[in-house]
Amino acid sequence: MKKKYYLFALILLLAATSAVGVHAWYSQKNAPAIVAFTTGEPRETTESEEIAQPAPDSEEEEKEEVAVNEEQAEQENQEAAPAEKQVKVTTKKPEQEVEVTLPAANKKKTVAKKADAPVKDTAKEPPVDGGGPSVTYTTYTVKQGDTFWLISQKVGIPMPELIKANNMNENTPLYAGMTLTVPQHHIPIKSTPGPQYGELLDWWTEAKYVWPIGTNAKVTDLATGKSFNVRRSYGAFHADVEPLTLADSTTMKEIWGGWSWATRPVFVEVNGRRIAASASAMPHDIQSITDNGFEGHFDIHFLNSTRHKDNLMQADHQENVRRAAGM
């Protein structure tokens, strides 16, 4: 009886042992694979990094899964960087409108091609006949003994304008080799009603530059047609003028019938230009020519010129100027 009991117990023990072994073998076969994500170099995985990922049941499934992954990666790349297309970008002046080829992923980026900036020039080009006066600039190198007054006569502009153009004052010292900026005024020719008349030039912006200080000219009386030679020696509000020679003074005295403040329409011919003007014939104040039989200078007025004593226009002079212009 005991033998049967021991035999039965042994059979149960063997069966239990066999069942445990089978279960362990089955569990090991179907255990999940251990995958560790690395950053480029192999290292041991930790429990917190272990991810359960079932292994493919067959080589066919593994190839299919790789193909799917490649297709997904290609689709993601296409979404991230689609084919290039034309994107039109409009910009404002001084930029210009351009068309450039940009990736659509970057189409929000501002793209502009700036137009070449215009080159700045300190001088204006001289206008054609009929246009307005214009100014260009040149330079003058100061010589030993130069003064602002002497330089202004050499370059043909008023001394105050020369000083202002160089941001100086009358007391600024000049030295040999110094470079000064010199405005040059370009005055276009104006038409007249006929060849017997003179151009109607404004004194302040035109006439005083056509006939600068220190320049000789010929004055012709409108009524008699008689002429005499003169030099503009001074004058800011109008031209202060002197006869060149004794003969010129004699002709001038004949026209007026003696020295007189009476005004007459005249033409001033200078540098190929004929300008409408008005003159008196009374010697007064300073002079630079001492051998011409004329003690002082006389006045010649132009359109809008004024008197020195009060800087006001004189009516008879302005009327004469317009008569000499054929008005």
C-alpha positions as CSV (number, residue, x, y, z in Angstrom):
1,M,0.0,0.0,0.0
2,K,2.8,2.4,0.9
3,K,4.6,1.5,-2.3
4,K,1.6,2.5,-4.4
5,Y,1.4,5.8,-2.5
6,Y,5.1,6.6,-3.1
7,L,4.8,5.7,-6.7
8,F,1.7,7.9,-7.2
9,A,3.5,10.8,-5.4
10,L,6.6,10.3,-7.6
11,I,4.4,10.5,-10.8
12,L,2.8,13.7,-9.6
13,L,6.2,15.2,-8.8
14,L,7.5,14.3,-12.3
15,A,4.4,15.7,-14.0
16,A,4.7,19.0,-12.0
17,T,8.3,19.3,-12.8
18,S,7.7,18.7,-16.5
19,A,4.9,21.3,-16.6
20,V,7.1,23.9,-15.0
21,G,9.9,23.3,-17.6
22,V,7.4,23.5,-20.5
23,H,6.0,26.8,-19.2
24,A,9.5,28.3,-18.7
25,W,10.5,27.3,-22.2
26,Y,7.3,28.8,-23.7
27,S,7.7,32.0,-21.8
28,Q,11.3,32.5,-22.9
29,K,10.3,31.9,-26.6
30,N,7.6,34.5,-26.6
31,A,9.4,37.1,-24.4
32,P,9.4,40.7,-25.8
33,A,12.5,42.1,-27.4
34,I,14.6,44.7,-25.5
35,V,15.3,47.9,-27.6
36,A,17.6,50.7,-26.4
37,F,17.6,54.1,-28.1
38,T,21.1,55.5,-28.4
39,T,22.5,58.9,-29.4
40,G,25.1,57.4,-31.8
41,E,27.4,55.3,-29.5
42,P,26.4,51.9,-28.1
43,R,25.9,51.7,-24.3
44,E,24.1,49.5,-21.9
45,T,20.4,50.0,-21.4
46,T,18.7,50.7,-18.2
47,E,15.4,49.6,-17.0
48,S,13.8,53.0,-17.5
49,E,14.9,53.0,-21.1
50,E,13.7,49.6,-22.1
51,I,10.8,49.6,-24.5
52,A,8.8,46.5,-25.4
53,Q,8.5,46.0,-29.1
54,P,7.3,42.8,-30.6
55,A,9.7,41.3,-33.1
56,P,8.4,40.5,-36.6
57,D,7.1,37.0,-36.9
58,S,8.8,36.5,-40.2
59,E,11.3,38.0,-42.7
60,E,8.4,39.0,-44.9
61,E,6.8,41.2,-42.2
62,E,10.2,42.8,-41.4
63,K,10.7,43.8,-45.1
64,E,7.1,45.2,-45.3
65,E,7.7,47.2,-42.1
66,V,10.9,48.7,-43.5
67,A,9.2,49.7,-46.8
68,V,6.3,51.4,-44.9
69,N,8.9,53.3,-42.8
70,E,10.7,54.5,-45.9
71,E,7.5,55.6,-47.5
72,Q,6.5,57.6,-44.4
73,A,9.9,59.2,-44.3
74,E,9.7,60.2,-47.9
75,Q,6.2,61.7,-47.4
76,E,7.4,63.7,-44.4
77,N,10.4,65.0,-46.4
78,Q,8.0,66.1,-49.2
79,E,5.8,67.9,-46.7
80,A,8.8,69.6,-45.1
81,A,10.4,70.8,-48.4
82,P,8.0,70.7,-51.5
83,A,9.2,71.5,-55.0
84,E,10.3,75.1,-55.6
85,K,7.8,77.5,-57.2
86,Q,7.7,81.1,-58.3
87,V,7.0,83.5,-55.5
88,K,6.4,87.2,-56.5
89,V,7.7,89.7,-53.9
90,T,6.8,93.4,-54.3
91,T,8.9,96.1,-52.6
92,K,8.5,99.8,-52.3
93,K,10.7,102.5,-53.8
94,P,13.7,103.0,-53.9
95,E,13.5,99.3,-54.2
96,Q,12.2,97.7,-57.4
97,E,9.7,94.8,-58.0
98,V,11.4,91.5,-58.7
99,E,10.4,87.9,-59.2
100,V,12.6,85.3,-57.4
101,T,12.4,81.5,-57.1
102,L,12.0,80.5,-53.4
103,P,11.2,77.3,-51.6
104,A,7.6,77.5,-50.5
105,A,8.7,76.7,-47.0
106,N,10.6,80.0,-47.0
107,K,7.9,82.1,-48.8
108,K,7.2,84.2,-45.7
109,K,10.7,85.5,-45.8
110,T,10.9,89.1,-47.1
111,V,13.0,89.3,-50.2
112,A,13.8,92.5,-51.9
113,K,16.3,93.7,-54.4
114,K,17.2,97.3,-53.9
115,A,17.6,99.5,-56.9
116,D,20.9,101.3,-57.3
117,A,20.8,104.5,-55.3
118,P,21.0,107.6,-57.4
119,V,24.4,109.3,-57.3
120,K,24.2,112.6,-55.5
121,D,25.7,115.6,-57.3
122,T,26.3,118.9,-55.6
123,A,25.9,120.7,-58.9
124,K,23.0,121.1,-61.3
125,E,23.4,120.8,-65.0
126,P,23.1,124.1,-66.9
127,P,19.6,124.4,-68.4
128,V,18.8,124.8,-72.1
129,D,17.7,128.2,-73.4
130,G,14.4,129.2,-71.9
131,G,15.0,127.4,-68.6
132,G,15.8,128.9,-65.3
133,P,19.2,129.8,-63.8
134,S,21.2,127.0,-62.4
135,V,24.4,126.7,-60.3
136,T,27.4,124.4,-60.5
137,Y,30.5,124.5,-58.2
138,T,34.2,124.6,-58.9
139,T,37.2,125.3,-56.7
140,Y,39.8,128.1,-56.5
141,T,43.2,127.8,-54.9
142,V,44.2,130.8,-52.9
143,K,47.4,132.5,-54.0
144,Q,49.8,134.7,-52.0
145,G,48.2,138.2,-51.5
146,D,44.6,137.1,-52.3
147,T,41.7,138.6,-50.4
148,F,38.0,137.7,-50.6
149,W,37.5,140.9,-52.6
150,L,40.2,140.1,-55.2
151,I,39.0,136.5,-55.5
152,S,35.4,137.5,-56.0
153,Q,36.4,139.6,-58.9
154,K,38.5,136.8,-60.4
155,V,35.7,134.3,-60.2
156,G,32.9,136.7,-61.0
157,I,30.6,136.4,-58.0
158,P,29.8,138.8,-55.2
159,M,32.1,138.7,-52.3
160,P,29.4,137.9,-49.7
161,E,28.3,134.9,-51.8
162,L,31.9,133.6,-51.9
163,I,32.2,133.9,-48.2
164,K,28.9,132.2,-47.5
165,A,29.6,129.4,-49.9
166,N,32.7,128.5,-47.8
167,N,31.1,129.0,-44.4
168,M,33.5,131.8,-43.5
169,N,33.3,135.4,-42.6
170,E,35.2,138.5,-43.7
171,N,37.8,138.0,-40.9
172,T,38.6,134.4,-41.8
173,P,42.4,134.3,-42.6
174,L,43.4,133.1,-46.1
175,Y,46.7,131.4,-46.9
176,A,48.3,130.3,-50.1
177,G,47.2,126.8,-51.1
178,M,43.8,127.0,-49.4
179,T,41.0,125.6,-51.6
180,L,37.7,127.6,-51.8
181,T,34.4,126.4,-53.2
182,V,33.2,128.8,-55.9
183,P,29.5,128.8,-57.2
184,Q,29.2,129.2,-61.0
185,H,25.9,130.6,-62.2
186,H,24.5,129.5,-65.6
187,I,22.0,132.0,-67.0
188,P,20.2,130.8,-70.2
189,I,19.5,133.3,-73.0
190,K,16.1,134.8,-73.1
191,S,14.2,135.7,-76.2
192,T,13.4,139.4,-77.1
193,P,10.7,141.0,-79.3
194,G,13.4,141.8,-81.8
195,P,17.2,142.2,-82.3
196,Q,17.0,145.8,-81.4
197,Y,16.0,145.0,-77.8
198,G,17.9,143.5,-74.8
199,E,17.2,140.5,-72.6
200,L,15.0,141.2,-69.6
201,L,17.2,139.7,-66.8
202,D,16.5,139.8,-63.1
203,W,19.3,141.6,-61.3
204,W,19.4,139.3,-58.3
205,T,19.4,135.9,-60.0
206,E,20.6,136.7,-63.6
207,A,22.1,140.0,-64.6
208,K,24.7,140.4,-61.9
209,Y,26.1,137.0,-62.9
210,V,26.1,137.7,-66.6
211,W,28.0,141.0,-65.8
212,P,30.2,140.3,-62.8
213,I,32.4,142.8,-61.0
214,G,35.6,143.6,-62.8
215,T,34.2,142.9,-66.3
216,N,34.2,145.3,-69.2
217,A,31.1,146.0,-71.3
218,K,29.7,148.3,-74.0
219,V,26.7,150.6,-73.1
220,T,24.4,151.8,-76.0
221,D,21.9,154.5,-75.6
222,L,18.4,153.3,-76.9
223,A,17.4,156.8,-78.2
224,T,20.6,157.9,-80.0
225,G,22.4,154.6,-80.7
226,K,25.6,156.0,-79.4
227,S,27.9,153.6,-77.4
228,F,30.8,153.9,-74.9
229,N,32.9,151.3,-73.0
230,V,32.7,150.8,-69.3
231,R,33.8,148.5,-66.4
232,R,31.6,147.3,-63.6
233,S,33.8,148.2,-60.6
234,Y,31.4,147.8,-57.6
235,G,27.8,147.4,-56.7
236,A,25.6,145.0,-54.9
237,F,22.0,146.4,-55.3
238,H,22.8,147.6,-58.8
239,A,25.9,148.0,-61.0
240,D,28.4,150.7,-60.1
241,V,30.1,151.5,-63.4
242,E,33.0,153.7,-64.7
243,P,33.9,154.8,-68.2
244,L,37.1,153.1,-69.4
245,T,38.8,156.1,-71.1
246,L,38.5,159.8,-71.5
247,A,36.9,159.3,-74.9
248,D,34.2,157.1,-73.3
249,S,33.5,159.8,-70.7
250,T,33.2,162.4,-73.5
251,T,30.7,160.3,-75.5
252,M,28.7,159.7,-72.3
253,K,28.6,163.4,-71.6
254,E,27.4,164.1,-75.1
255,I,24.5,161.6,-74.8
256,W,23.2,163.2,-71.5
257,G,24.2,166.8,-72.4
258,G,26.4,167.0,-69.3
259,W,26.6,165.1,-66.1
260,S,23.1,164.3,-64.8
261,W,21.0,162.2,-62.6
262,A,18.5,161.8,-65.4
263,T,17.8,158.2,-66.3
264,R,17.8,156.8,-69.9
265,P,17.1,153.3,-71.4
266,V,20.3,151.6,-72.4
267,F,21.7,148.2,-73.5
268,V,24.6,146.5,-71.8
269,E,26.5,144.2,-74.1
270,V,28.8,141.8,-72.3
271,N,30.1,138.3,-73.1
272,G,28.0,138.2,-76.3
273,R,24.8,139.1,-74.4
274,R,22.6,142.2,-74.7
275,I,20.8,143.1,-71.5
276,A,18.0,145.7,-71.1
277,A,19.1,148.4,-68.5
278,S,18.7,152.0,-67.4
279,A,21.5,154.4,-66.6
280,S,22.2,157.8,-65.1
281,A,25.3,160.0,-65.7
282,M,26.3,161.6,-62.5
283,P,29.8,160.9,-61.1
284,H,29.8,160.1,-57.4
285,D,31.6,158.3,-54.6
286,I,34.6,155.9,-55.1
287,Q,36.4,155.1,-58.3
288,S,39.1,152.7,-59.5
289,I,39.9,154.2,-62.9
290,T,41.6,157.6,-62.4
291,D,42.6,158.7,-65.9
292,N,39.2,158.7,-67.6
293,G,38.0,162.2,-66.8
294,F,35.2,160.9,-64.6
295,E,35.5,161.5,-60.9
296,G,33.7,158.6,-59.3
297,H,31.3,156.0,-60.8
298,F,27.7,156.1,-62.1
299,D,24.7,153.8,-61.7
300,I,23.2,151.2,-64.1
301,H,20.0,149.4,-63.0
302,F,18.4,146.2,-64.2
303,L,15.1,144.5,-63.7
304,N,14.2,144.6,-59.9
305,S,17.5,146.2,-58.9
306,T,17.4,148.7,-56.0
307,R,19.1,151.9,-54.7
308,H,21.9,151.6,-52.3
309,K,20.6,154.2,-49.9
310,D,17.4,152.4,-49.0
311,N,17.3,149.1,-51.0
312,L,14.1,150.3,-52.8
313,M,13.4,150.1,-56.6
314,Q,13.4,153.4,-58.5
315,A,10.3,153.7,-60.7
316,D,12.0,155.5,-63.7
317,H,14.8,153.1,-63.8
318,Q,12.4,150.1,-63.9
319,E,10.3,151.8,-66.6
320,N,13.5,152.4,-68.7
321,V,14.6,148.7,-68.3
322,R,11.2,147.5,-69.8
323,R,11.4,150.0,-72.7
324,A,14.9,148.7,-73.5
325,A,13.4,145.1,-73.5
326,G,10.7,146.1,-76.0
327,M,7.9,146.1,-73.5
